[in-house]
Amino acid sequence: MAPIDLENLTYEAADGVGTVTVAREKALNALDEKTLRELLAVLDAVRLDRDLRALIVTGKGDKAFVAGADIAAMSTLGPLRARRFADLGHRVCAGLEELELPTIAAVNGFALGGGLELAMACDLVYASDRARFGQPEVNLGLMPGFGGTQRLARRVGPMRAKEMIFSGAMYGAEQARAMGLALEVVPHGELQAFCREKARLIASRGPVAVARSKRAIQVGADESLASGCELERESFGLLFGTADAAEGMRAFLEKRAPAFKGS
């Protein structure tokens, strides 16, 4: 991937796995306009990198994944600029969902407000045992603005989402796992290695098949069962025209590891 000029993020890639880290540690990795625009730039570059097979999103330090949107910056906004700021956040979250490759949120601390919204836009969420989740915008006289009212209700159900948003309460990692906001809770010091191992496992699988599976799950979730199954049948058939499918089945019959090329 071509170098990107980043100030509020770091990005690295190895063995088919990219890692983007929100690096505003003094601000608990809060999202301001510059950080959102840098995230969009990284997502654009990731989309074009044919060597990548998975992406990890995390925050710098031991306290926060992303503690929310930057309140100091938001306090100066009027209605029009606030709408544009929300548009940026929505573009980032939609960009994560629309990536063909799988995304993993390594939630290493506070995932509040925009941070929880960012995590929910990832395909898989794993949490440190120190992680805290919540949508506390009502404490500021505001509401979620980066998709929280929609993704949270779809993730935990409308009634639980209402409780979380109406109360502005924070929830511990195990509570979040029980609600379906995180798949696993991992000891804090082991989280990054755990997520890298998950990403490397995914990266070893057929990338075209993984991408088509992701699309079928995401599109099918908003369709009828019949429409979702039709999308699955179509995708299943199309995969038989790929080099990866031929290689995967040939490798199985030859009792060796497949060498997928993403085509």
C-alpha positions in Angstrom: 0.0 0.0 0.0 1.3 3.5 -0.9 2.4 5.6 2.2 -0.4 7.8 3.7 0.4 11.0 5.6 -1.2 10.2 9.0 -1.1 12.3 12.2 -3.8 10.8 14.4 -3.6 7.2 13.2 -0.9 4.6 12.7 -1.1 1.9 10.1 0.9 -1.2 9.5 0.5 -4.4 7.6 2.2 -7.9 7.7 1.3 -11.4 6.5 -1.9 -10.1 4.9 -3.2 -8.4 8.0 -3.5 -4.6 8.3 -3.8 -2.8 11.7 -5.1 0.7 12.0 -4.7 2.3 15.4 -6.4 5.5 16.5 -3.5 7.3 18.2 -4.8 10.3 20.1 -3.9 8.8 23.5 -4.1 12.0 25.5 -7.6 12.6 24.2 -8.5 8.9 24.9 -8.4 8.4 21.1 -11.5 10.6 20.6 -12.7 11.1 17.0 -12.4 14.6 15.6 -12.8 15.6 12.0 -9.2 15.1 11.1 -9.1 11.6 12.6 -12.3 10.6 10.6 -10.8 11.9 7.4 -7.6 9.9 8.0 -9.7 6.8 8.7 -11.4 7.4 5.3 -8.0 7.7 3.6 -6.8 4.4 5.2 -10.0 2.6 4.2 -9.6 3.9 0.6 -6.0 2.5 0.5 -7.0 -0.8 2.1 -9.7 -1.2 -0.5 -7.0 -1.1 -3.2 -4.5 -3.3 -1.5 -4.8 -6.8 -3.1 -2.3 -8.3 -0.6 -4.5 -7.6 2.4 -6.8 -10.3 3.7 -8.1 -8.8 7.1 -8.0 -5.5 9.0 -7.8 -4.9 12.7 -9.0 -1.6 14.2 -7.8 -0.7 17.7 -6.8 2.3 19.9 -3.5 3.3 21.3 -2.7 2.8 24.9 -4.3 0.9 27.8 -7.3 3.1 28.5 -9.3 3.6 25.4 -10.3 1.9 22.1 -12.1 5.2 21.2 -13.7 7.1 24.0 -16.2 8.8 21.7 -16.3 11.8 19.5 -14.1 14.8 20.5 -16.4 16.8 22.8 -14.1 19.9 22.8 -14.4 20.0 19.0 -18.1 19.3 19.0 -18.8 22.1 21.4 -18.1 24.6 18.7 -20.4 23.1 16.1 -23.7 24.6 14.9 -26.4 22.4 13.3 -25.0 22.5 9.8 -21.5 21.6 10.8 -22.8 19.0 13.2 -24.7 17.3 10.3 -21.5 17.3 8.2 -19.5 15.8 11.2 -22.2 13.1 11.5 -21.9 12.5 7.7 -18.2 11.9 8.1 -18.7 9.4 10.9 -21.4 7.6 8.9 -19.0 7.4 5.9 -16.3 5.8 8.0 -18.6 3.2 9.5 -20.2 2.4 6.2 -16.7 2.2 4.7 -15.7 -0.5 7.2 -18.9 -2.5 6.5 -18.4 -2.2 2.7 -14.8 -3.5 2.7 -14.7 -6.9 1.1 -12.1 -8.1 3.6 -13.2 -8.9 7.2 -12.6 -6.4 9.9 -11.9 -7.0 13.6 -12.3 -4.5 16.4 -9.8 -5.0 19.2 -11.5 -3.1 21.9 -8.8 -2.4 24.4 -10.6 0.0 26.7 -13.4 2.6 26.5 -15.6 2.1 23.5 -18.1 4.9 24.1 -20.3 6.9 21.7 -18.5 7.1 18.4 -16.1 4.4 19.6 -18.9 1.9 20.1 -20.3 2.9 16.7 -16.9 2.3 15.1 -16.6 -1.1 16.8 -20.1 -2.1 15.7 -19.2 -1.3 12.1 -16.5 -4.1 12.2 -17.4 -7.7 11.4 -15.9 -9.2 14.6 -15.5 -7.6 18.0 -13.1 -8.9 20.7 -12.8 -7.1 24.0 -10.2 -6.7 26.7 -11.4 -7.5 30.2 -10.9 -3.8 30.9 -13.2 -2.7 28.1 -16.2 -0.5 28.7 -19.1 0.0 26.3 -21.8 2.6 26.0 -23.7 5.2 24.1 -23.6 8.1 26.7 -24.5 11.0 24.3 -27.7 11.8 26.3 -25.5 12.9 29.1 -24.5 15.8 26.8 -28.0 16.5 25.6 -27.2 14.7 22.4 -27.9 11.4 20.7 -25.8 8.9 18.8 -24.7 10.4 15.5 -22.6 7.8 13.7 -25.2 5.0 13.3 -25.6 4.0 16.9 -29.4 4.1 17.0 -29.5 1.7 14.0 -26.6 -0.7 14.5 -27.1 -1.0 18.2 -30.8 -2.0 17.8 -29.8 -4.5 15.2 -27.1 -5.9 17.4 -28.8 -6.2 20.8 -32.5 -5.7 20.0 -34.6 -2.5 20.1 -35.5 -2.6 23.8 -31.9 -3.1 25.0 -30.7 -0.4 22.6 -33.3 2.0 24.1 -32.1 1.2 27.6 -28.5 1.8 26.7 -29.1 5.0 24.8 -31.8 6.4 27.1 -29.7 5.8 30.2 -26.3 6.7 28.8 -24.9 4.0 31.1 -21.6 2.1 30.7 -21.4 -1.6 30.5 -18.5 -3.9 31.4 -16.8 -6.3 29.0 -18.7 -9.4 30.2 -22.0 -7.5 30.0 -21.2 -6.5 26.5 -20.4 -10.1 25.5 -23.6 -11.3 27.0 -25.6 -8.7 25.0 -23.8 -9.7 21.8 -21.6 -6.6 21.5 -18.4 -8.6 21.8 -17.7 -12.2 20.8 -15.0 -12.9 23.4 -13.5 -11.2 26.4 -9.7 -11.6 26.6 -7.2 -10.7 29.3 -6.0 -7.2 28.6 -2.4 -8.0 27.8 -3.4 -10.8 25.4 -5.9 -8.9 23.3 -3.7 -7.7 20.5 -2.0 -11.1 20.0 -5.4 -12.8 20.2 -6.9 -10.6 17.5 -3.8 -10.9 15.2 -4.1 -14.7 15.5 -7.8 -14.5 14.5 -6.9 -12.2 11.6 -4.1 -14.5 10.4 -6.5 -17.5 10.5 -9.0 -15.6 8.3 -6.2 -14.4 6.1 -5.3 -18.0 5.3 -8.7 -18.8 3.9 -10.0 -18.3 0.4 -10.4 -14.4 0.2 -13.0 -14.4 -2.6 -15.1 -16.9 -0.6 -14.7 -14.9 2.6 -15.7 -11.7 0.7 -18.8 -13.3 -0.8 -19.8 -14.8 2.5 -19.5 -11.4 4.2 -21.7 -9.8 1.5 -24.3 -12.5 1.7 -24.6 -12.2 5.5 -24.7 -8.4 5.5 -27.1 -8.0 2.5 -29.2 -10.9 3.6 -29.8 -9.5 7.1 -32.0 -6.8 5.6 -33.8 -9.0 3.1 -36.3 -11.8 3.4 -35.1 -15.3 4.0 -36.0 -16.2 0.4 -34.0 -13.3 -1.0 -31.0 -14.0 1.2 -31.0 -17.6 0.2 -31.2 -16.6 -3.5 -28.1 -14.4 -3.0 -26.3 -17.3 -1.4 -27.1 -19.7 -4.2 -25.9 -17.1 -6.8 -22.7 -16.5 -4.9 -22.1 -20.2 -4.3 -22.4 -20.9 -8.1 -20.1 -17.9 -9.0 -17.3 -19.2 -6.8 -17.0 -22.3 -8.9 -15.7 -20.0 -11.7 -12.8 -18.8 -9.5 -9.2 -20.0 -9.5 -9.3 -20.1 -5.7 -12.1 -22.6 -5.6 -10.3 -24.8 -8.1 -7.1 -24.5 -6.0 -8.9 -25.2 -2.7 -10.7 -28.3 -3.9 -7.5 -29.6 -5.6 -5.5 -29.0 -2.5 -8.0 -30.9 -0.4 -7.9 -33.9 -2.7 -4.1 -33.7 -2.8 -3.9 -33.4 1.0 -1.9 -30.2 1.1 -2.5 -26.6 2.2 -4.1 -24.4 -0.5 -2.3 -21.5 -2.0 -5.1 -18.9 -2.5 -4.4 -16.0 -4.8 -7.6 -14.0 -4.4 -8.9 -14.7 -7.9 
